[in-house]
Amino acid sequence: MTAQLGGTVTPADGLTLTRVGYGAMQLAGPHVFGPPRDRDRAVAVLRAVVEAGITHIDTADFYGPVVVNQIIREALYPYPDGLRIVTKVGARRGADGSWIMSRHPEDLKAQVYDNLRNLGVDSLDVVNLRLGDMDTPNEDPVADQFGALAELRERGLIRHLGLSAASLAQLDEARTIAPVVSVQNLYNLANRQDDALLERTAAQNIAFVPYFPLGGFTPLQSDALAKVAARLEASPQQVALAWLLRRSPNIALIPGTSSPDHLRENIAAAGLVLPDDAMAELDGIAG
């Protein structure tokens, strides 16, 4: 099951990825800071990702920081043909593990070079510009920041560009500067405030990549999800992921885990068929 990112002229100018990808954030230590408790297990999980046929890995040099990209390189370099590594810029980490928004154009360029160096590549497949805080998009203009990344794209250091934590207005502005192949925003079964943005990206052949695809449930919502899952003989997590895959054909998932068992469970969600009555029940969760 694949998704086409971009490709506004022909499929060849876009990027084809498996719709169920892998988010590498959890390979760092607690709170996405420092090294993992078990580096060998982290390496093994990444290799299992590739062995399972997944061609979409999401990362960032501020995971760790640096740690996750270096583990990806240790586990997978030289990278298999067809594997696409998607990264993001727009933040750095403090010595205490704090998240520091950092979107000055020159620092964004420096962050791109950090990703290139730590991943060991000459060009990055996709770079997402992170805007706003994790769950608080803003309406700030993006021309200077996105323009800096577009300049590196013209130089061949980046193949494709995307946005993260973006608004509709920011997407529209960015598209006047360079093609946008993906938008990575908070979205899941219980958090659908970006329905309008999802519909816009679908109409514009832009991939929509939800982060926190399994978060934000109240006890009542979780109970409703659990009942559907029990009826389908699947886990609630699988049902939540399957709902996203059916919600729109331009959705690509990046659930993260440091567990091989959870990885297999997440991948299996792509094969879970949700009947119409189950979809109707799930659609009502956020109502």
ABEGO torsion letter per residue (X at the ends): XBBBBEGAABAAABBBBBABBBBAAAABBBGGBEBBABAAAAAAAAAAAAAAGBABBBBBAABOBGAAAAAAAAAAOBBBBGBBBBBBBGBBBBAAGBBBBBABAAAAAAAAAAAAAAAGBABBABBBBBBEBAABBBABBAAAAAAAAAAAAAAGABABBBBBGBBAAAAAAAAAABBBABBBBBBBAABAAAAAAAAAAAAAGBBBBBBGAABGBBAAAAAAAAAAAAAAGBBAAAAAAAAAAAABAABBBBBBBABAAAAAAAAAAAABBBBAAAAAAAAAAAX
